[in-house]
């Protein structure tokens, strides 16, 4: 069984995933890092080939990961929006939606110029708000568990997820 982390950009999927890996000894896979390592920066991929191409790369990677076991997978913010990806990940894993408030997310992504969906819009606040409104219902619908990350450290969130993954009460 894999532990799958989903949620908005800036929610802490990578930090929490690394902590879960340290706590459990599971291999950690950050889908954005794998794709960047294989194909170049996500920002460049979006700019040169478009979002649809990037989403194809995500789907291919999910196809590789769905047959592995004992992983912690930190997904890109849009990965589980594709129902094919969500179904593939669910077949061998529990999906955890890491949730944070709009203000928390905005404070975390404000200075990060590498976010292609927020890059050069001049309307970061509005774009992030729109993405959050559109994506939250999908995250909630695919999640086995929801973990609020406002006001807690990555390690605290990781410990909560490990307890839930091992059969604790949600």
C-alpha positions as CSV (number, residue, x, y, z in Angstrom):
1,X,0.0,0.0,0.0
2,X,1.3,3.5,-0.9
3,X,0.7,6.8,0.8
4,X,-0.3,9.4,-1.7
5,X,-0.3,13.1,-0.9
6,X,-2.4,15.5,-2.9
7,X,-3.3,19.2,-2.5
8,X,-2.6,22.7,-3.7
9,X,0.8,24.1,-4.5
10,X,2.4,25.3,-1.4
11,X,0.5,23.1,1.0
12,X,3.6,21.1,1.9
13,X,3.3,17.8,0.0
14,X,7.1,17.6,-0.6
15,X,8.1,18.5,3.0
16,X,5.5,16.1,4.5
17,X,6.4,13.3,2.1
18,X,10.0,13.6,3.0
19,X,9.1,13.4,6.7
20,X,6.8,10.4,6.2
21,X,9.7,8.7,4.4
22,X,12.1,9.4,7.3
23,X,9.5,8.2,9.8
24,X,8.6,4.9,8.0
25,X,11.6,4.0,5.8
26,X,9.3,4.1,2.8
27,X,10.8,5.3,-0.5
28,X,9.6,8.8,-1.3
29,X,8.7,9.9,-4.8
30,X,8.0,13.5,-5.6
31,X,6.3,13.4,-9.0
32,X,7.3,17.0,-9.9
33,X,10.9,16.2,-9.0
34,X,10.9,13.0,-11.1
35,X,9.5,14.8,-14.1
36,X,11.9,17.7,-13.8
37,X,14.8,15.3,-13.5
38,X,13.8,13.5,-16.6
39,X,12.6,16.3,-18.8
40,X,13.6,19.7,-17.4
41,X,12.0,22.2,-15.2
42,X,8.2,22.3,-15.0
43,X,8.2,25.9,-15.8
44,X,10.2,25.2,-19.0
45,X,7.9,22.3,-19.9
46,X,4.8,24.5,-19.5
47,X,6.4,27.3,-21.5
48,X,7.8,25.2,-24.4
49,X,5.3,22.4,-24.7
50,X,2.2,23.5,-22.8
51,X,0.2,22.2,-19.8
52,X,-1.3,19.3,-21.8
53,X,2.2,17.8,-22.5
54,X,3.1,18.1,-18.8
55,X,-0.1,16.3,-17.9
56,X,0.8,13.5,-20.3
57,X,4.1,13.1,-18.5
58,X,2.3,12.9,-15.2
59,X,0.0,10.2,-16.5
60,X,3.0,8.2,-17.7
61,X,4.7,8.5,-14.4
62,X,1.5,7.4,-12.5
63,X,1.4,4.4,-14.8
64,X,4.9,3.4,-13.6
65,X,4.1,4.0,-9.9
66,X,0.7,2.3,-9.7
67,X,2.5,-1.1,-9.7
68,X,4.9,-0.3,-6.9
69,X,4.3,-0.8,-3.2
70,X,5.4,0.8,0.0
71,X,5.9,4.3,-1.5
72,X,5.2,7.8,-0.3
73,X,4.1,9.8,-3.3
74,X,4.0,13.6,-3.3
75,X,1.9,14.5,-6.3
76,X,1.9,17.7,-8.3
77,X,-1.0,20.0,-7.5
78,X,-2.9,19.0,-10.7
79,X,-2.1,15.4,-10.9
80,X,-5.1,13.9,-9.2
81,X,-7.5,16.2,-11.2
82,X,-7.1,13.6,-13.9
83,X,-9.6,10.8,-13.0
84,X,-7.3,8.2,-14.6
85,X,-4.5,9.2,-12.3
86,X,-6.6,9.3,-9.2
87,X,-8.1,5.8,-10.0
88,X,-4.6,4.4,-10.7
89,X,-3.2,5.7,-7.5
90,X,-6.1,4.6,-5.4
91,X,-5.8,0.9,-6.6
92,X,-2.6,0.5,-4.5
93,X,-2.8,3.4,-2.1
94,X,-4.5,5.7,0.3
95,X,-4.9,9.3,-0.8
96,X,-4.4,12.1,1.7
97,X,-5.6,15.6,0.8
98,X,-3.3,18.1,2.6
99,X,-5.5,21.1,3.1
100,X,-4.5,24.7,4.0
101,X,-6.2,28.0,4.1
102,X,-6.0,30.4,1.2
103,X,-3.8,32.8,3.2
104,X,-1.4,30.1,4.2
105,X,-1.0,29.0,0.6
106,X,-0.6,32.5,-0.6
107,X,2.1,33.3,1.9
108,X,4.0,30.1,0.9
109,X,3.8,30.6,-2.9
110,X,4.0,34.4,-3.1
111,X,7.8,34.5,-3.6
112,X,8.1,31.3,-5.7
113,X,8.5,32.4,-9.3
114,X,8.8,28.8,-10.5
115,X,5.1,28.1,-10.3
116,X,3.9,28.0,-13.9
117,X,0.2,28.4,-13.2
118,X,1.0,31.6,-11.2
119,X,3.8,32.9,-13.3
120,X,3.5,36.2,-15.0
121,X,-0.2,36.5,-14.4
122,X,0.1,39.7,-12.4
123,X,-2.9,38.4,-10.5
124,X,-1.4,35.8,-8.2
125,X,-4.0,36.3,-5.5
126,X,-7.0,35.9,-8.0
127,X,-5.4,33.0,-9.8
128,X,-4.6,31.1,-6.7
129,X,-8.1,31.7,-5.3
130,X,-9.7,30.5,-8.5
131,X,-7.5,27.3,-8.6
132,X,-8.3,26.6,-4.9
133,X,-12.0,27.0,-5.5
134,X,-11.9,24.7,-8.6
135,X,-9.6,22.0,-7.2
136,X,-10.7,21.6,-3.6
137,X,-13.9,19.7,-4.4
138,X,-11.8,17.3,-6.6
139,X,-9.2,16.8,-3.8
140,X,-12.0,16.1,-1.3
141,X,-13.7,13.6,-3.6
142,X,-10.5,11.5,-4.3
143,X,-9.2,11.6,-0.7
144,X,-9.4,8.8,1.7
145,X,-8.4,11.3,4.5
146,X,-8.1,15.0,4.8
147,X,-5.3,16.5,6.9
148,X,-5.3,20.2,7.7
149,X,-1.8,21.6,7.7
150,X,-2.5,25.1,9.0
151,X,-0.6,25.7,12.2
152,X,1.3,22.4,12.2
153,X,4.8,21.4,11.1
154,X,5.6,19.0,8.3
155,X,6.6,16.4,10.9
156,X,3.3,16.8,12.8
157,X,1.3,16.4,9.6
158,X,3.5,13.4,8.7
159,X,2.9,11.7,12.1
160,X,-0.9,12.2,11.7
161,X,-0.8,10.6,8.2
162,X,1.3,7.7,9.3
163,X,-1.2,7.0,12.1
164,X,-4.1,7.2,9.7
165,X,-2.3,5.0,7.1
166,X,-1.7,2.4,9.8
167,X,-5.5,2.2,10.5
168,X,-6.0,5.0,13.0
169,X,-9.3,6.8,13.3
170,X,-9.8,9.6,10.8
